[in-house]
Amino acid sequence: MSTTVQQWLDMPREQLDDLYRRAEPGAIPNGDTRGTPIVTGSPLARAYAHFARLFAWQGKVFDMFAEDGSAGVLVNKVTPLSLSFVVAKVYRAPSWMDDRETIVIDYSSTSFFFRAVRDEIREVEPGVYLGKVWLGKTRILDFALEYKA
């Protein structure tokens, strides 16, 4: 886990939101990323992140098929075996947080169980993305993705 992501685990949600609002979308990753769930407002945030990465969610694998890298699909890596599960469409669109461009991870037409979920990511520093998870129009979680090209 990068130093940046470790720092995010200690930040309150408002500070993470400010960081996200200041960031640009950046390039959409194309390949494997390492994920870290961020539970804000808890002294156990690091423990939650470590436990979730070991047993639940390890990140996402992007497959950008548009020639210009503007659209594609991804799968989430889940379980201790990093099995590929839960497909989503990936594209650029306005953020539900601030109506500025973001990278959207959309499960609405690809997953029955997760169709109400939408993720958004922006590249805060090269290869490090801050993400927001929405359930319907309610934001429920933050996460980090680390990508090495």
Phi, psi and chi 1 to 4 in degrees:
 res  aa     phi    psi   chi1   chi2   chi3   chi4
   1 MET       -  129.8 -179.1 -178.2  -26.0      -
   2 SER   -68.4  161.6   72.2      -      -      -
   3 THR   -59.3  -39.7  -57.2      -      -      -
   4 THR   -58.2  -49.3  -61.5      -      -      -
   5 VAL   -65.3  -39.0  173.7      -      -      -
   6 GLN   -59.2  -40.0  -71.2  178.8   26.5      -
   7 GLN   -65.6  -37.8  -68.5  170.3  -14.6      -
   8 TRP   -61.9  -32.0  -68.4   -7.7      -      -
   9 LEU   -64.3  -21.2  -68.4  171.2      -      -
  10 ASP   -97.1   -4.5  -63.6  -33.6      -      -
  11 MET   -86.5  146.2  -71.4 -177.3 -178.0      -
  12 PRO   -72.5  159.3   21.2  -26.3      -      -
  13 ARG   -55.5  -39.7  177.7  175.9 -101.6 -171.6
  14 GLU   -61.3  -39.0  -64.4   77.3   19.9      -
  15 GLN   -69.8  -40.1 -165.8  173.0   -6.5      -
  16 LEU   -63.8  -39.9  -74.1  170.6      -      -
  17 ASP   -61.6  -42.3  -71.0   -9.2      -      -
  18 ASP   -62.3  -42.7  -71.9  -17.1      -      -
  19 LEU   -60.2  -45.1 -172.2   61.1      -      -
  20 TYR   -62.7  -44.6  179.9   83.3      -      -
  21 ARG   -63.4  -33.2  -74.7 -176.6 -176.8  104.8
  22 ARG   -78.6  -19.5  -72.3 -167.2  -49.6  -93.1
  23 ALA   -81.6  155.5      -      -      -      -
  24 GLU   -96.3  159.8  -64.9  -61.9  -37.4      -
  25 PRO   -60.4  -38.7  -18.8   27.2      -      -
  26 GLY    74.4 -171.4      -      -      -      -
  27 ALA   -77.4  144.2      -      -      -      -
  28 ILE   -76.1  129.4  -60.3  175.2      -      -
  29 PRO   -58.6  152.6  -17.3   27.6      -      -
  30 ASN  -135.0   92.1 -169.3   15.1      -      -
  31 GLY   137.5 -156.0      -      -      -      -
  32 ASP   -81.4  137.5 -167.1   27.0      -      -
  33 THR  -126.0  155.4   64.2      -      -      -
  34 ARG  -103.7  128.2  179.6  179.1  176.9  166.3
  35 GLY  -106.3  149.3      -      -      -      -
  36 THR  -136.0  116.1  -56.9      -      -      -
  37 PRO   -71.8  143.8   17.3  -19.6      -      -
  38 ILE  -122.0  113.6  -58.2  171.7      -      -
  39 VAL  -103.3  105.4  178.4      -      -      -
  40 THR   -80.5  158.1   60.4      -      -      -
  41 GLY    77.2   15.8      -      -      -      -
  42 SER  -127.2  135.8  171.0      -      -      -
  43 PRO   -68.5  -11.1   19.8  -27.3      -      -
  44 LEU  -100.7   17.9  -60.9  174.7      -      -
  45 ALA   -55.2  -42.3      -      -      -      -
  46 ARG   -66.3  -41.0  -70.4  177.4 -172.2  -86.3
  47 ALA   -64.9  -43.3      -      -      -      -
  48 TYR   -59.5  -46.4  -69.9  147.8      -      -
  49 ALA   -61.3  -44.8      -      -      -      -
  50 HIS   -64.1  -47.3 -177.5   70.2      -      -
  51 PHE   -61.7  -46.1 -179.1   82.9      -      -
  52 ALA   -64.0  -39.1      -      -      -      -
  53 ARG   -67.3  -37.0 -172.8  174.9  -42.9  113.1
  54 LEU   -69.3  -42.1  -76.4  175.9      -      -
  55 PHE  -114.2  -12.9  -62.7  105.6      -      -
  56 ALA  -125.8  -61.5      -      -      -      -
  57 TRP  -137.2  126.7  178.9   73.3      -      -
  58 GLN  -109.8   -9.8  -68.5   80.6   38.8      -
  59 GLY   144.1 -158.3      -      -      -      -
  60 LYS  -137.2  151.7  -58.5  174.8 -175.9  -69.0
  61 VAL  -118.1  115.8  179.7      -      -      -
  62 PHE   -93.1  141.3  -69.3   77.3      -      -
  63 ASP  -130.6   95.5 -177.3    7.6      -      -
  64 MET   -90.4  106.2  -55.9  -48.1  -64.2      -
  65 PHE   -94.3  -16.3   53.1   74.4      -      -
  66 ALA   -68.4  139.0      -      -      -      -
  67 GLU   -56.3  -35.0  -75.2 -173.5   27.4      -
  68 ASP   -90.0    6.6   64.2   -4.7      -      -
  69 GLY    72.9   18.4      -      -      -      -
  70 SER   -92.8   -9.5   64.7      -      -      -
  71 ALA  -153.5  152.6      -      -      -      -
  72 GLY   178.9 -155.6      -      -      -      -
  73 VAL  -135.4  168.9  -64.8      -      -      -
  74 LEU  -147.5  164.7   66.2   70.1      -      -
  75 VAL  -128.3  148.4  -68.5      -      -      -
  76 ASN   -88.1  145.5  -75.8  -84.3      -      -
  77 LYS   -96.8  118.1  -61.6 -177.7  -63.3 -176.7
  78 VAL  -130.9  164.6  -64.2      -      -      -
  79 THR    71.2  164.1   77.9      -      -      -
  80 PRO   -59.9  -16.1  -25.7   34.6      -      -
  81 LEU   -93.2    2.2  -57.7  173.7      -      -
  82 SER    55.1   43.5  -69.6      -      -      -
  83 LEU   -67.2  144.0  -61.0  175.2      -      -
  84 SER   -80.3  125.1  -63.0      -      -      -
  85 PHE  -156.6  147.5 -175.3   66.7      -      -
  86 VAL    69.3   96.2 -171.1      -      -      -
  87 VAL   -85.8  147.5  176.5      -      -      -
  88 ALA  -144.4  154.4      -      -      -      -
  89 LYS   -84.5  148.9  -68.8 -178.3  179.9  178.7
  90 VAL  -127.2  130.2 -179.2      -      -      -
  91 TYR  -163.6  174.0   53.7   87.1      -      -
  92 ARG   -98.6  141.3  -66.0  174.6 -175.7  -86.6
  93 ALA  -165.0  171.6      -      -      -      -
  94 PRO   -65.8  142.0  -23.1   33.3      -      -
  95 SER   -74.3  144.8  168.9      -      -      -
  96 TRP   -73.7  -15.6  -74.1   -5.2      -      -
  97 MET   -82.0  -44.8  179.7  171.1  -77.6      -
  98 ASP  -138.5    6.8   60.9   10.8      -      -
  99 ASP    65.4   10.9 -150.5   33.7      -      -
 100 ARG   -90.6  162.1  -70.0 -178.6   46.1 -120.6
 101 GLU   -60.8  140.8 -176.8  177.4  -87.7      -
 102 THR  -147.4  170.4 -164.9      -      -      -
 103 ILE   -93.4  120.1  -60.0  166.6      -      -
 104 VAL  -100.5  136.8  173.1      -      -      -
 105 ILE  -115.7  106.7  -59.5  167.1      -      -
 106 ASP  -113.2  116.7 -179.5   -4.9      -      -
 107 TYR   -97.7    0.2  -58.6   91.6      -      -
 108 SER   -61.2  -31.3   65.0      -      -      -
 109 SER  -114.6    6.9   63.6      -      -      -
 110 THR  -120.1  -12.3   58.0      -      -      -
 111 SER  -142.6  120.5  173.3      -      -      -
 112 PHE   -62.3  -48.2  177.8   76.8      -      -
 113 PHE   -74.9  -26.5  -67.2  107.7      -      -
 114 PHE  -113.3   18.0  -64.8   94.4      -      -
 115 ARG   -63.4  -20.9   67.5  175.9  165.5 -136.7
 116 ALA   -88.3    2.5      -      -      -      -
 117 VAL   -98.7  138.9  175.3      -      -      -
 118 ARG  -138.3  130.3  168.5 -176.4  161.4  127.7
 119 ASP  -106.2  151.3  -63.1  -17.5      -      -
 120 GLU  -132.6  141.8  -61.3 -179.1   -0.1      -
 121 ILE  -135.1  150.4   60.3  172.6      -      -
 122 ARG  -137.2  146.4  -72.5 -173.2  177.8  149.7
 123 GLU   -84.7  108.6 -168.0  172.3   25.1      -
 124 VAL   -82.1  -36.0  175.1      -      -      -
 125 GLU  -146.2  163.7   64.0 -178.9   51.7      -
 126 PRO   -51.3  120.4  -27.4   35.8      -      -
 127 GLY    78.9    3.0      -      -      -      -
 128 VAL  -123.7  118.5 -177.6      -      -      -
 129 TYR  -113.7  138.8  -64.4   79.1      -      -
 130 LEU  -102.4  130.1  177.7   57.2      -      -
 131 GLY  -119.5  154.5      -      -      -      -
 132 LYS  -123.5  135.5  -54.6  -66.4  179.9 -178.5
 133 VAL  -108.4  128.3  180.0      -      -      -
 134 TRP  -113.5  137.4  -60.5   85.9      -      -
 135 LEU  -116.2  108.5 -179.6   59.6      -      -
 136 GLY    64.3 -129.3      -      -      -      -
 137 LYS  -105.0   15.4  -71.0  -78.8 -169.9  166.9
 138 THR  -104.9  125.5  -57.4      -      -      -
 139 ARG   -79.4  130.6 -162.2  173.5   84.5 -113.8
 140 ILE  -117.2  -19.6   59.0  170.7      -      -
 141 LEU  -161.7  156.1 -169.5   65.8      -      -
 142 ASP  -113.6  159.8  -65.4  -79.5      -      -
 143 PHE  -155.8  163.5   66.9   95.0      -      -
 144 ALA  -119.7  146.6      -      -      -      -
 145 LEU  -126.1  134.1  -70.0  175.5      -      -
 146 GLU  -116.7  127.7  -63.9  173.8  -86.2      -
 147 TYR  -128.0  130.3  171.7   68.1      -      -
 148 LYS  -114.1  113.6  -67.0 -174.5  175.7  132.6
 149 ALA   -68.4      -      -      -      -      -
